[in-house]
Amino acid sequence: MFPPSRIVCLTEETVETLYLLGEQDRIVGISGYVVRPPQARREKPRVSAFTSANIDKILALTPDLVLTFSDLQANIVADLIRRGLNVHAFNQRSVAGILDMIRMLGAMVDAREEAEELMARSAFGRSPNPSGPITKAAESILRGVGRSVDLRNWLGLGAGRDRRRHRHFRRSPKSRCSQGSGSDS
């Protein structure tokens, strides 16, 4: 179905982006690690941790599309595909990758204009110099993180850029994952 009306997001970045695009009603399930936006955790059922998922819960939600991140979720992706679901794995590891993810996700949900407006409102969209200090700082953090941290703040759309709260993200994604935690699955 295009555009997909029932999406399961196994990463926080896609949840946050869909909310920023005004497309949150499409989300039918999320990762237990989602904390942004706060209402997602209250409104949406949790179906996975980061490297494990409750496949039966996902199947029961009858999603048109499941969104994942990186090779860390490859086993989940393979299982979902074998069961006939449409799955897309993002792999953003740079500012350009984040912007590409926003564009692609906007296109996938038929919200291209909203995605372009979101990027235009962002610090990166307003920057006359794409290799300027904001971009270089974000690239530096992302190299240590291996994935995006807080899209609203990194895009310059939110208040409070307290990077101290992201200290634990400086470790590799694999070292931050613990099997089975963060999920109601």
CORTANOR-V271393 format. One record per residue. N is the residue number from 1. PHI is phi in whole degrees, 0 to 359 (none if undefined). OMEGA is omega as a letter, one per 40 degrees, with the letter a starting at -180 (999 if undefined). Layout:
BEGIN
{{N:PHI:OMEGA} {N:PHI:OMEGA}}
END
This chain:
BEGIN
{{1:none:i} {2:233:e} {3:286:a} {4:297:a} {5:255:a} {6:231:a} {7:243:i} {8:257:a} {9:249:a} {10:265:i} {11:220:a} {12:293:a} {13:300:a} {14:288:i} {15:299:a} {16:299:a} {17:295:i} {18:298:i} {19:296:i} {20:297:i} {21:277:a} {22:78:a} {23:250:a} {24:297:a} {25:293:i} {26:285:a} {27:283:i} {28:246:i} {29:198:a} {30:222:i} {31:285:i} {32:293:i} {33:273:a} {34:291:i} {35:236:i} {36:236:e} {37:289:a} {38:303:a} {39:293:i} {40:299:a} {41:295:i} {42:280:a} {43:266:a} {44:246:i} {45:289:i} {46:268:a} {47:236:a} {48:203:i} {49:264:i} {50:271:a} {51:246:i} {52:216:a} {53:214:i} {54:268:a} {55:301:i} {56:297:i} {57:296:i} {58:297:i} {59:300:a} {60:296:i} {61:280:a} {62:44:a} {63:287:i} {64:278:a} {65:206:i} {66:242:a} {67:254:a} {68:228:i} {69:225:i} {70:61:a} {71:292:i} {72:296:i} {73:252:a} {74:301:a} {75:294:i} {76:297:a} {77:302:a} {78:300:a} {79:296:a} {80:295:i} {81:295:i} {82:301:a} {83:267:i} {84:90:a} {85:270:i} {86:276:a} {87:228:i} {88:233:i} {89:254:i} {90:273:a} {91:212:a} {92:290:a} {93:222:i} {94:204:i} {95:299:i} {96:300:i} {97:295:i} {98:297:a} {99:296:i} {100:297:i} {101:299:i} {102:297:i} {103:299:a} {104:294:i} {105:295:i} {106:301:i} {107:295:a} {108:296:a} {109:254:i} {110:59:i} {111:231:a} {112:300:a} {113:298:i} {114:297:i} {115:295:i} {116:295:i} {117:295:i} {118:301:i} {119:291:i} {120:294:i} {121:284:a} {122:284:i} {123:299:a} {124:286:i} {125:289:a} {126:273:a} {127:290:i} {128:288:a} {129:235:a} {130:296:i} {131:251:a} {132:287:a} {133:298:i} {134:296:a} {135:296:a} {136:296:i} {137:295:i} {138:295:i} {139:300:i} {140:297:i} {141:297:a} {142:296:i} {143:299:i} {144:283:a} {145:280:a} {146:82:i} {147:198:a} {148:288:a} {149:253:a} {150:227:a} {151:303:a} {152:302:a} {153:286:a} {154:292:i} {155:277:i} {156:79:a} {157:259:a} {158:241:i} {159:269:i} {160:74:i} {161:260:a} {162:283:a} {163:288:i} {164:300:a} {165:290:a} {166:258:a} {167:306:a} {168:294:i} {169:283:a} {170:287:i} {171:283:i} {172:294:a} {173:303:a} {174:298:a} {175:287:i} {176:271:a} {177:269:i} {178:232:a} {179:305:i} {180:86:i} {181:272:i} {182:82:a} {183:232:i} {184:262:a} {185:288:999}}
END
